[in-house]
Amino acid sequence: MWRFEELLPGPPNVSLGEVETPLLPLLRFSERWGIEAHLKDDGMLPGGTFKARGAAIGLNRAVELGAPSIVMPSAGNAGGAWALYAARAGLPITVTMAKSAPEMNQLEVEAAGAELILVDGSIADAGREAKRISEATGAFLASTFNEPYRVEGKKTAWLEIFDRLGDETSMRLPGSIVLPVGGGVAAVAAAKAAREVIELGWAVGAPPLIFGVQSDRCAPIVRAYEQGLTEVHAWDEDPETVAAGLRVPAPSEGDLVLEEVRASGGRMLAVPEDEIVGAVRALASSEGIFACPEGAATFLGAEYLAREAALVEPVVVYNTGAGSKYAAFLSH
């Protein structure tokens, strides 16, 4: 990811050996859907999650700018990734999580030597606790969109994709991107990456359509999209989804995510919660890709969009983590 240094802040003083992750052709589903389709698999990054991209950039800048310590809320994977990078940097970090966050992520945070604080409620309640701790201790609050560098880190996934689809002379932009949306950083990062490579002349053509996927058990941005709203209101039901990364009932910058998705010509959609585990199995058994539940939900969304002939090729489906971290969810 660091080879795109012209578009990134600061040098990689803190690193866990980030690699370019595979862009895999979906051989059987391309044939089934009748379009060129690929899957970007970020499950091979440190901690088995795309959150490593934001943590790598964010921790580098925190160290460079002299942050004494960090506090952040997390639905799961972000806390684990930031704890690992903070350990690498030697920077104290506190992670707040809902008690319902995946046990694997809780163990990951504690194993990395971070302070873990569990709260009743959802990620929104964890966010309020993190803010309180920041105000009381002076720790830097690294919540979603509170600092700009997580977006910069996640932008690198799309730069890798554009480069891999292209040739020796230029990058190639996908026609459509299908990605999971919890807090929505990945969607904003995808739009930003496309704008930058076009403005630089590194790629030509139209920016990709962005399709954001949520579970129908927690779909605040989908609801706002379908109701034609410009503001996203908090989900007023229990956010019960096996995909912890989608368990974000009140995304802080949901309005921005909605704006970027609409501007791209794409849309938000919700997939049935009770079909997500089946999608994990379908993707693993047909393509050999063991996706996390968020990635499986995204794949499921792509399946629905393909049936509607809504996708423009080439299509890139984004798997954000390793399914092996959450093998227990297959028993649901």
MOPEZI-V807204 format. One record per residue. N is the residue number from 1. RES is the residue in one letter. SS is DSSP state (@ for helix, = for strand, . for the rest). PSI is psi in degrees with one decimal (none if undefined). NEAR is the number of other ideal C-beta (glycine too) atoms within 10 Angstrom. Layout:
N RES SS PSI NEAR
N RES SS PSI NEAR
//
This chain:
1 M . -25.2 23
2 W @ -7.3 13
3 R @ -10.0 11
4 F @ 39.3 17
5 E @ -25.7 11
6 E @ -24.3 8
7 L @ 12.1 15
8 L . 150.9 21
9 P . 124.6 14
10 G . 159.9 15
11 P . 160.3 11
12 P . 75.2 13
13 N . -25.5 12
14 V . 117.5 22
15 S . 146.9 16
16 L . 27.9 17
17 G . 46.2 6
18 E . 134.4 19
19 V . 161.4 11
20 E . 127.0 15
21 T . 157.5 22
22 P . 146.8 17
23 L = 102.6 17
24 L = 129.2 16
25 P = 134.6 14
26 L . 87.6 23
27 L @ -53.3 12
28 R @ -36.4 12
29 F @ -26.6 21
30 S @ -42.1 18
31 E @ -41.4 10
32 R @ -40.5 14
33 W @ -18.7 19
34 G . 24.8 11
35 I . 159.3 19
36 E . 117.4 16
37 A = 141.4 27
38 H = 161.0 21
39 L = 125.9 24
40 K = 119.7 23
41 D = 99.7 22
42 D @ 12.3 24
43 G @ -7.3 22
44 M @ 3.9 15
45 L . 164.6 26
46 P @ 132.8 20
47 G @ -0.5 25
48 G @ 31.8 23
49 T = 150.6 28
50 F . -15.1 34
51 K @ -18.8 31
52 A @ -30.6 28
53 R @ -49.2 29
54 G @ -37.4 28
55 A @ -39.7 35
56 A @ -48.6 29
57 I @ -44.3 29
58 G @ -43.9 30
59 L @ -37.6 29
60 N @ -45.4 23
61 R @ -35.2 23
62 A @ -43.9 25
63 V @ -45.3 18
64 E @ -36.8 13
65 L . 2.3 11
66 G . 27.9 7
67 A . 128.7 21
68 P . -31.2 11
69 S = 169.8 17
70 I = 144.2 26
71 V = 140.5 27
72 M = 144.6 31
73 P = 155.6 30
74 S = 144.7 31
75 A . -11.0 27
76 G . -84.5 31
77 N @ -36.4 30
78 A @ -42.4 31
79 G @ -42.4 29
80 G @ -45.7 32
81 A @ -47.1 32
82 W @ -34.1 30
83 A @ -40.9 28
84 L @ -45.2 25
85 Y @ -34.5 29
86 A @ -37.8 28
87 A @ -42.1 17
88 R @ -38.1 18
89 A @ -14.5 19
90 G . 31.0 8
91 L . 126.8 19
92 P = 140.8 17
93 I = 140.9 28
94 T = 132.0 23
95 V = 126.2 30
96 T = 136.1 27
97 M = 153.2 28
98 A = 147.9 23
99 K . -21.0 12
100 S . -1.4 19
101 A . 150.8 27
102 P . 135.1 22
103 E @ -35.9 11
104 M @ -42.4 18
105 N @ -36.9 27
106 Q @ -44.8 19
107 L @ -37.7 12
108 E @ -44.1 24
109 V @ -46.5 28
110 E @ -39.4 14
111 A @ -32.4 12
112 A . 1.6 21
113 G . 10.4 12
114 A . 159.0 24
115 E = 126.5 15
116 L = 125.6 20
117 I = 119.9 16
118 L = 138.2 14
119 V = 156.4 20
120 D . 150.3 9
121 G . -141.7 14
122 S . -172.3 23
123 I @ -29.5 31
124 A @ -40.2 18
125 D @ -37.1 18
126 A @ -36.0 26
127 G @ -41.2 25
128 R @ -37.8 14
129 E @ -40.0 19
130 A @ -41.0 27
131 K @ -40.7 16
132 R @ -42.3 13
133 I @ -41.4 20
134 S @ -45.5 20
135 E @ -31.9 11
136 A @ -30.0 9
137 T @ -17.1 13
138 G . 4.6 11
139 A . 144.9 19
140 F = 130.1 21
141 L = 107.4 18
142 A . 44.6 28
143 S . 164.3 21
144 T . 124.9 23
145 F . -2.6 16
146 N . -26.1 17
147 E . 148.1 21
148 P . -8.1 11
149 Y @ -20.0 21
150 R @ -40.5 29
151 V @ -42.9 23
152 E @ -40.1 23
153 G @ -45.7 27
154 K @ -18.6 26
155 K @ -28.6 27
156 T @ -26.0 25
157 A @ -41.6 26
158 W @ -33.2 27
159 L @ -40.7 22
160 E @ -42.2 22
161 I @ -49.0 25
162 F @ -40.6 23
163 D @ -43.2 19
164 R @ -34.4 16
165 L @ -20.4 17
166 G . -160.9 15
167 D . -161.8 8
168 E . -19.5 4
169 T . -31.0 5
170 S . 161.9 15
171 M = 162.8 23
172 R . 127.7 16
173 L . 139.0 24
174 P . 159.4 29
175 G . -36.0 18
176 S = 143.2 24
177 I = 131.0 30
178 V = 121.5 30
179 L = 156.1 29
180 P = 147.1 30
181 V . 111.1 32
182 G . -87.0 30
183 G . -25.8 24
184 G . 9.8 29
185 V @ -41.1 24
186 A @ -39.1 32
187 A @ -44.3 28
188 V @ -40.1 23
189 A @ -38.5 25
190 A @ -44.8 27
191 A @ -41.5 25
192 K @ -43.4 17
193 A @ -43.1 28
194 A @ -44.0 25
195 R @ -42.7 12
196 E @ -43.3 18
197 V @ -30.3 23
198 I @ -45.3 17
199 E @ -33.1 9
200 L @ -11.7 11
201 G . 14.3 9
202 W . -20.3 18
203 A = 152.9 20
204 V . 163.3 11
205 G . -177.7 13
206 A . 147.9 12
207 P . 154.3 22
208 P . 152.3 26
209 L = 135.4 20
210 I = 120.6 27
211 F = 117.9 27
212 G = 134.9 30
213 V = 132.6 29
214 Q = 164.4 33
215 S = 146.8 27
216 D . -5.6 17
217 R . -7.8 20
218 C = 89.1 23
219 A . 58.4 26
220 P @ -36.0 23
221 I @ -35.2 27
222 V @ -44.6 23
223 R @ -43.5 17
224 A @ -40.6 20
225 Y @ -48.4 23
226 E @ -27.6 13
227 Q . 1.2 8
228 G . 24.1 7
229 L . 159.0 14
230 T . -11.1 9
231 E . 140.8 8
232 V . 123.7 23
233 H . 152.9 14
234 A . 143.4 13
235 W . 126.4 22
236 D . 14.9 10
237 E . 168.5 10
238 D . 125.7 12
239 P . 76.2 26
240 E . 101.7 11
241 T . 143.0 23
242 V . -21.2 24
243 A . 91.2 31
244 A @ -33.7 26
245 G @ -17.8 29
246 L @ 0.4 27
247 R . 61.7 26
248 V . 91.7 27
249 P . -21.2 20
250 A . 73.1 18
251 P . 126.9 26
252 S . -33.2 17
253 E . 39.3 18
254 G @ -32.7 23
255 D @ -40.2 16
256 L @ -42.1 16
257 V @ -46.4 28
258 L @ -42.5 25
259 E @ -44.8 14
260 E @ -41.5 22
261 V @ -46.1 25
262 R @ -43.0 15
263 A @ -30.3 11
264 S @ -18.2 21
265 G . 1.9 14
266 G . -156.0 26
267 R = 168.5 16
268 M = 143.4 27
269 L = 150.8 23
270 A = 139.3 22
271 V = 152.4 27
272 P . 127.2 14
273 E @ -39.1 21
274 D @ 1.1 12
275 E @ -2.8 16
276 I @ -46.0 26
277 V @ -39.4 17
278 G @ -34.5 12
279 A @ -34.7 22
280 V @ -48.4 27
281 R @ -39.8 13
282 A @ -42.7 18
283 L @ -40.1 25
284 A @ -41.9 15
285 S @ -24.8 10
286 S @ -33.8 13
287 E @ -6.9 18
288 G . 19.0 9
289 I . 116.2 21
290 F . 93.9 22
291 A = 155.3 27
292 C . 164.6 30
293 P @ -32.8 28
294 E @ -42.7 35
295 G @ -37.1 33
296 A @ -39.3 29
297 A @ -38.7 30
298 T @ -44.1 33
299 F @ -41.9 28
300 L @ -41.5 24
301 G @ -41.3 24
302 A @ -36.8 31
303 E @ -45.9 19
304 Y @ -42.6 17
305 L @ -37.7 22
306 A @ -38.3 20
307 R @ -31.2 11
308 E . -2.2 8
309 A . 37.0 10
310 A . -11.0 16
311 L . 142.1 25
312 V . 129.1 15
313 E . 159.9 15
314 P . 146.9 20
315 V = 137.5 26
316 V = 121.5 28
317 V = 135.0 32
318 Y = 113.9 27
319 N = 120.4 27
320 T . -4.2 29
321 G = 174.4 29
322 A = 125.3 21
323 G @ -26.3 23
324 S @ -21.2 10
325 K @ -21.7 21
326 Y @ 40.7 25
327 A @ -24.3 12
328 A @ -26.9 11
329 F @ -16.2 19
330 L @ -15.1 14
331 S @ -6.4 6
332 H . none 11
//
